[in-house]
Amino acid sequence: MAFRFLTAGESHGEALTAVIDGVPAGLPLTEDHINEDLARRQRGYGRGGRMKIERDQVHICSGVRWGLTLGSPVSLTIHNRDWENWQSTMAVGAPPAGAPAKTVTRPRPGHADLAGAMKYGHHDIRNVLERSSARETTARVAVAGIAKRLLSEFGISIVSHVTEIGGVRVGLLELPWEEIRRRAEASEVRCADPTAERAMIEAIDRAKAGGDTLGGVFEVVALGCPVGLGSYVQWDRKLDGLLAQAFCSIHAIKGAEIGLGFEAARRPGSQVHDEILFDADAGFQRASNSAGGLEGGVTNGQPVIVRAVMKPISTLRKPLRSVDMATKEAVEAVVERSDVCAVPAAGVVGEAMMAIVLARAFLEKFGGDSIHETRHNYHAYLESLKSW
């Protein structure tokens, strides 16, 4: 059974929707399971005015009856409250008589505006920016609510936290993952280091005052993954490759690393590879986790660790130089309502992509049309590993 999904909807359209196929029957699922993460995605120091308007809530339209999935496709809808202010601009039919025909022709450097307009033949950038907006990640987070619900049935949980914003980095965090989670969720910038948190907030304030934006780095960790998710036999089944693609599909993400990542290139092999130990009670163990829980594209039982780099947001209150597509004159880029820094929110989206990729790999490994069948296959596999 393949866990797959599609999203649809524009940033200022009526709603965002998603259709998810491959969810086993019998999985307990309510809208509350999804809404918690939708609320987390909206928070974070440095967010813009749009998040003061929206109160993202999901509506499950199909695939669930009496709190349990049916095995049929699950469809979700998240209405945009700001749609009330954009009904003429984003009308599906012809605009109402007398409605102002405002076209956007000044592309923003760093955004999909110009390349997207040229690719699809649009002369109004509104047709590009509405779908290329990071508002789309709201639907992904909703989809991941189902993926997380599935993974939690098998003891797999996901943690994220911010490790850098605007050049301010966290110090050494020798803390249990649950403590990092607790601290991150209590922080305005989702940072587990109080000293770095204060410096990050100050950096965001300076950027805002200067009409600028900031990027950063966040880390996502999956705990409780069994040995054997993914595969080494084909390039497109390697789990590290699938995770890298998923993370780099998030808006403004320009790089992803697993485990030590780029630091591994600076060390000799003796300081990179995780030595293998054996305990009669616990079985095979690792002395470290430099590999980030993945070897040869396969999970090895250690926490799966991915870090992603988010560039500064492309919309600046003090806009950069651009060229008007209609007149070819030098202009300043258009200014759309946006954030100063969205790294804290991006970490929640990173959790979503981790959950989606792991849920797909989990179901590919253990199958099952019902959660009962999946659970049987999973426990039989774990039992088989005891003979190693």
N, C-alpha and C positions, 0 to 999 in steps of 0.2 A: 504494500500500500504506500503510495507516494503522497506526502504532505506537500501541497502546493497551493498557491494563492495568486490572486490578481487584485489590484486596487484601481479605483477610478475616482474622478472628481477633481475640481479645480479649487484653488485657494479661496476664492471668493464666490464659488458656486454654491448651489443649494445644500450640498452634502458631500461627504466622502463615503465611499462604499468599498467593501471588500467581499470577495467570495473565496472560501477556503474549502478545498476538497481533500479527502484522505484522512479525516478525523475519525478515529474508531468510535463505534457505537458504545454507549454506556458510560461515557466520560462525564462526571459531574461538572456542570458549567452554568454560571449565572452571569448577568451583566456586571455584577459587582467584581467578579474576578478580573474583568477587563478595565473597568473604570478607575481602579486604583492607580494603574500605571499611566493611564491617560492624564490623570491629575498630576502625577510626578513629572511627566513630560512638559507640562505647562509652567512648572516652577523654575526658579533659578535666578540669581542676581544677574542683571544685565539684559533681561528679556524686555521686549518692546510693548507697545500699546495693544497689539492684537491679543496678547494673552490676558489682558484685562477685560476684553470683550467676550472671548470664548469661555465656555464652561463645558469642556468636551465630555459627552456622555454617549455611550454606545447603545444602540438598539439591535438586539438579535432578531433578525427577520425570519430565519429559517434554520432547519437542521437541529433544533433543540426542542424537546417536549418534556414538560414536567421536570426541568432541571437536568436532563440527561441528553447527550448527543445521540443522534439517530443513525449515524453512519452515512447520511446524505450530506451534500454540501451545506456548510454554514455560511449564511450571509449576514453582514454587519452594515449598519448605517450610523454615521456620526454627522449630525446636522451642524452647519455653520451658522452661528447666531448673526454674524456680520453680513449674511446674505441679504438681510433686510435693507442694507444700505447699498447693495450692488445689483439689485434685481434688473435695473435697466441696462447697466453696463455688461452684465453677464447673462442676459436673457438668452434662452435657447432659441426662441423664435425671433422675428424681426423686432427691433427696438420700438418702444412706444413712440407715437408721433410727438415730435418736439423734444425728444430726449437728446442731450448733447452727445455728439459723436466724437469723443475724445480718443485720439489714437496716441500710442506710446511709440516714439521713434528714436529715442536717445538711449542706446544700449549701455548697460553697466559693465565695466571691466570686471572680469572674474566670474560673471554670471553666464547662464545659457542664452542670454538675450540675442546676441548677434548671430552666433553659430546656429541657434535654433531657428531663428527667422529665415536665415539663408537656406537651411536644410529643408524646411517645410513650406517655403515660399510665402511666408507671412510678411505683410508690410505693417502690421500692428503688433508690437512686441507683447502686448497684453495676451495675445494668443499663445505665447511661449511662457511667460513668467507665471501665469496662473497654474500651469501643471508642473513646471520645473521648480516651483516653490517648495521649501521644506515642510510646508503644511501637509504634504503628502505623507510624511512620516507618521502623522497621527493614525492613519489607517494601518500602517505597519505595526505600530505599537498595539493596536487593537487585535490584529491577527496574532501577535506574539502572546497576548493574554491567553489565547487558547493553547499555544505551544507550551507556555510555562505551566499551564494547568495539567497538560499531559505529562510533562517531565516531572512535575512534583509528585505524581503518582508513583514514581520510581526513585524518589529521593534525590533528584537533581535540582539544584537551585542555582541562581545566577546573581552575582554581585557586581556593581560598577561603582567607580569613584573617579574623581578628577585628579590628575597628577601634575598638571601644568596649565597655567593660563598666562598669556602675555609675557612669557619668559620667567614667571615665578613658578618654581618647582617645589613639590613636597619634599620633606626630609625623609630619612629612612624610617619606614613603617614596619616595625617588628611586632605586629599585632595579629591576633586571630582574624580570619575573614569576617566573622560575625561582628566583631568590634569595629572593623573598617566599615562594614555596612551601616552599623548604628550611627557612627560618627558622620558618614557621608549623608545619610538621610536627614540628619539634624543641621547640616550646613547649608547656607544659602548658595554656595557654589559647589556643593556636593564633594567637598574636600575633607579628608579625614585628619589633616594636619592643621590645628588651630592657628599656628603661626603663619603658615602659607596661606590659609584662608583669608586672614586679614590683609595680607599683601596682595592677594588676587583681587579682592574687593576694591582696594585702593587703585590698582592698575585699571580696573574697569571704569572707575569714576574718572580717572585721568583721560582715558580714551573717549569717554562720553563727552567730557568737557571740550575735547579737541575735535569733535565730530568724526572720530575714528572708530574702528572696531578691533576686537581681539579674538585670536584663536587659541588653541591649546591642545592638550592630550588627555585622553581618558582611558581607563583600564577596565576591562570586563573579564570576569572570572566565573567559570562554570564549575560548581562543586558536585561531586558524586557521580561523575560520568564513569560508566564501566569500561573495562578494556574492550577494544574491538569495534568502536564506531568509526566509520570511514573505511577506506581500503587503499592498499598500495598498488593494486593491479592495473589501474587505468588512471591517466592524468586527471580526468574529470570526476573521479570518485575520491580523490585525496581530500580529507577533511580540512587540512590547513589551507589548501587552495580554495575550497568552497567558503571557508570563513573569511579569507582575505578578500575574495570577490564581494561577499555580502557586506563586509564593513566598508569597503571602498565604494559601494553603491549608495551609501548614506550621503546626503547632500553636504558638500564642503569638505568631505574627508579626502585627504591627499596621500595617505599612507597608512599601512597597518603592519604590525609586527607581532610575532608569536614568541612567548617565552622571553629569552634574552634578546631576541630580535637582532637589531643591527650591532648591539654590543658583542654578539658572538664573533663578529668579524675582527674584533680587536683583541681577542684572547686566543691562547693556544688551546688545542683540543682537550688537554688535561684539565682545563678550567671551564670547559663548556659542557661536556657530556655527563649525563647523570648515571653514576655508578649503580649497579644492580645488587641488591641484598636479598637474603631469604630468611624468613622466620617461620618456624614450624607451625605457629599458630596463625600468623597474619599472611603468610605466603610471600610472594615476591614484593619487594619494596624498593624505593629509590632514595638515595642519599640527598638528592636535590631535585629541582624541577626547572632546570635551565631550558629544557625543550618545550616548556609551556604545555605539558600534557599530551603532546603529539609527537610521534616518531613514525616516519614513513607514511604520513597521511592517516595514521590510525591513533585513536586515543589509547593511552597506556595506563590509565587508572589514576593519574595525577590530575590536579586541577587544570582545566584548560584556560590559558591566559592569553588574551589579545589586547594590545594597545593600539589606539588609532589617533592619527594627527588630524585635527580640524583647522583649516585655514580661517583667517578672519572673514567675517561675513562680507559679501560683495557690495551691499547697499551701504553707502557712507552718507552721514548727514552733511559732511563736507565733501561733495562729490569729486571724483577724478575726471580727467579729460576724456572726452568721447567725440564721436562724429554722428550727427543726425543722419539717420538712414534716408530720409526723404530729401533733404537739401544738400547733404554732403558737407555741411558747414561744421566747423569745430564748435563743440558745445560742452557743457558739463553733463555728466550722466544723470539720468532721471533718479529721483529720490522716492523710493517706495517706503512705506512704514516697515520698520525692521528692528532687529535687536542690535545691541552693542556687543554682546557675547552670548552665545548659545551652547557653549561647551558642556555645562551641566545637563542641559536637556539632551544633548547629543549622546551622553553616556547612557541615558534611558533608551534611546533609539538603538544604541549598540547592544544593550541587553536584549532588545527585541530581535535583532538580527542573529545574535548568538542563539537565542531560543529557537528561532525558526529553523536555522541550519541543523541544530542538534536534534530537534523533533523529527525533521526529515530523515536524518541519519539513523535515529533510534528506530523509526518505523521501518526503514529499509532493512535494518538488522533483525528486528524481532517480529515485524509484520503483525497480522491480526486484524480481522474486521470488527472485532469488539475489544474493549479494554480488558475484558476477562481473558480473551485469547492471547492478547499481547502480554499480559502479566504472566500467564502460564509459560509462554515461550521465554520470557526474560528470566524467570526463576529457574527454569530448566537449564538455561545457558550458564547462569551463575553457579549452579550445582556442578555442571560439567567442568568448570574452571578449578574446582577444589581438587581435582585429580592431578593438577600440574604441580 
